[in-house]
Amino acid sequence: MDAAAVSRAKSHGVDLQVKIEYRYPTGPNGEYLASYGVASGCEIQGSNEDRASALADLQNFQTPAPIRVIEAWLAELSVISASRARDDMESALMVTAYSSRLAQYPADIVREAVLVKAWKWWPTWDELRKECEAKAGPRRHMIAALQQPEPDPEPVRRAPTLAERDRIQAMVDDMFPLRTAVERKAAVDEALKGNCMVGADE
């Protein structure tokens, strides 16, 4: 799951964990097809400063390959995979169409989809697109997470001081005079359990 991008972010002090949702498709006759995972979000931990440096680094990963390089990868793929016979014009049109679309994806993702994955037959554009999307999706979620600011820290809580407890007790006594003293004290004791106050001691 884009281990290189996760590793680069970690080198900047940012932990990224992409959330994956699995799909279990069926065919037209109800048969089960191969399951696959789809990136649905990304959990992140890191300071705003670390996020900014990791974001700049990961955005470098988004650079597409030049068209000529993509064409060379496609030419290599045509040699190592089987395909039906095409004339020169059809082959040129197909390479142009594939290259222009693949140029919308980062270079490393395209190279992996075209050359690292083992294709027995020349892939359709839909097959290549799905392969690229499967790899580009997690990275998009990582970048989106890095663009979000670090959430405000949880406030430090403490036990109430005696003065705070007395003030709250007096307020409850004043607001609920029809309740017994025991009931009013029990209500304050319940409300002030544990570390329930925020801010410096009075």
C-alpha positions, -999 to +999 in steps of 0.1 A: +000+000+000+024+027-013+050+018+012+074+043-003+051+073+004+044+060+039+081+057+046+089+092+033+062+107+054+075+088+084+110+102+078+094+136+084+079+125+117+044+118+103+026+085+107+001+077+079-024+048+079-046+044+049-080+030+056-091+003+032-126-009+024-130-042+007-154-050-022-168-084-030-183-081-065-204-107-082-208-114-119-240-113-141-249-149-131-243-143-094-208-158-094-182-144-070-155-123-086-121-114-072-123-092-041-103-059-040-096-031-016-104+006-021-088+034-002-114+053+018-094+077+040-062+082+059-055+085+096-026+108+104-004+118+134+021+146+133+026+182+140+017+210+115+054+216+108+060+179+101+029+177+080+040+206+058+074+190+051+059+156+045+034+171+021+060+189+001+079+156-002+049+135-012+038+161-038+071+154-055+058+118-060+029+132-080+051+143-110+040+125-142+065+109-166+072+127-199+051+114-228+082+100-246+091+080-215+055+066-212+056+057-249+089+038-244+073+019-215+043+010-237+067-001-265+085-024-240+051-038-228+041-045-264+072-067-268+068-087-236+030-093-238+008-109-264-017-090-285-036-092-317-021-079-349-024-042-356-013-020-385+011+009-378-016+035-378-037+017-353-007+010-331+003+047-331-032+058-323-034+034-294+000+044-279-010+081-282-043+075-265-028+054-237+001+078-232-021+109-229-042+092-203-013+077-183+003+111-181-024+120-156-008+097-131+025+099-112+055+084-130+062+056-105+026+044-105+025+043-143+058+024-146+046-001-120+013-006-137+028-009-172+060-029-166+062-043-131+028-059-132+029-091-153+006-088-182+001-119-203-020-100-228-019-064-239-041-047-213-072-027-223-073+009-211-099+000-185-075-026-170-046-001-169-068+026-155-080+004-126-044-006-119-033+030-117-063+041-097-056+013-071-022+027-065-030+064-069-060+063-045-041+057-013-016+085-022-044+110-028-058+102+006-024+107+022-020+141+006-055+151+016-047+141+052-014+160+052-033+191+040-054+191+072-041+210+102-032+192+134-062+191+157-062+211+189-048+191+218-073+178+244-075+202+274-057+191+305-083+183+331-079+182+369-099+176+401-120+205+414-105+226+442-124+229+475-133+265+466-148+254+433-167+226+449-181+250+475-192+275+448-209+249+428-226+235+458-239+270+467-252+274+432-271+241+433-285+248+467-298+281+454-313+266+422-330+236+438-343+247+472-370+220+472-345+192+471-331+179+504-295+188+514-285+152+510-299+151+474-282+184+465-248+172+479-251+139+461-258+157+428-227+178+432-206+148+442-217+130+410-211+160+388-176+166+401-163+131+400-127+126+389-108+152+368-137+173+355-123+208+356-103+226+329-078+255+335-056+265+363-065+260+400-083+289+416 
